[in-house]
Amino acid sequence: MHYKDQLAYYKDFPKAGITFVDVVPLTMDKEALEGITKDLAKLITTPNVAAVEARGFLFAPGLMFIDSTVQAVIPIRKKGKLPFAENDLVKVAITKEYGEDIVEYRLSDIGRGVPTGDTFELSLFDDILATGGTALGIANALNASKVTVDGKEYKVHVKEFVFVIEIEGLGGKELLETVAPVRSILQVTE
């Protein structure tokens, strides 16, 4: 399957100077979506996937329905989208290639995943790797988190970064590899 042929590119979106690579067309073709999901499953080596809103949500849940190691998907959402209990929500300031933002995750969602020993190992998944600011901010917050389940405290560890697309030449992969290995299905240039 030629996934690259199905991508859409939008110049000057969301602001001048940015070429937006749109993966949504891949979700509109059953064969492409199935292929991408299977290819992602080959890259992911942990039972827990932290998926970044919004397009990460389009791909990650399917990983639990095919032959893969994935058993839990932890949502990383934009500010104000997750209901939460006291001391459960973690806010993360991120720097994207086109501005700053805040995303959030719940510690209780991680605790519903599958621990490996005394650690919740995670694959941090998003659709596109550009400058790496979003993934780096989230990974640093996750790696600083601790989760308590049934009275036992667990560390959280981002074992790897996984993307559908890596935009080469923006330095994102090099930045993230200081934290964990980076894997992607497609590589494109801006």
Secondary structure, DSSP 8 states (H G I E B T S, - for coil): --GGGG-EEEET-SSTT-EEEE-HHHHTSHHHHHHHHHHHHHH--SSEEEEETTHHHHHGGGGGGSSSS--EEEEEEETT-S---TTTEEEEEEEETTEEEEEEEEHHHHHTS--BTTEEEEEEEEEEESSSHHHHHHHHHHHH-EEEETTEEEEEEEEEEEEEEEEETSSHHHHHTTTS-EEEEEEEE-
